[in-house]
């Protein structure tokens, strides 16, 4: 994409061994926040002044990256739906969290705060996004 003249923002995801069970829920909003920071930083890159159309921002994401793209498009994670997703097999993390003594019922609601961004994506392609069960409707 970059070779075709597009500006590409790619956050560095943590290594699998860097995400511990007690930090896993934080990763949901941290990944989207990293992308938001990258998009906001583009506005201050002098070489891009006048050349980057921030109204034409598109996103592509796989798995948790797909969820991040949906969050940048105004989707929100519902703490109630997240908790309910652990009562079924919809949330792939729940067994791992339980095996590591994490009680999802005690996760504070603020862990699922809406992402405030003026950089709503114009269009997204998401492939097998994680955590679609706890998503609220996109506004």
Secondary structure, 3 states (H helix, E strand, C coil): CHHHCCCCCCCCCCCHHHCCHHHHHHHHHHHHHHHHHHHHHHCCCHHHCCCCCCCCCEEEEECHHHHHHHHHCCCCECHHHHHHHCCCCCCCCHHHHHHCCCCHHHCCHHHHCCCCCCCCCCEEEEECCCCCCCECCCC
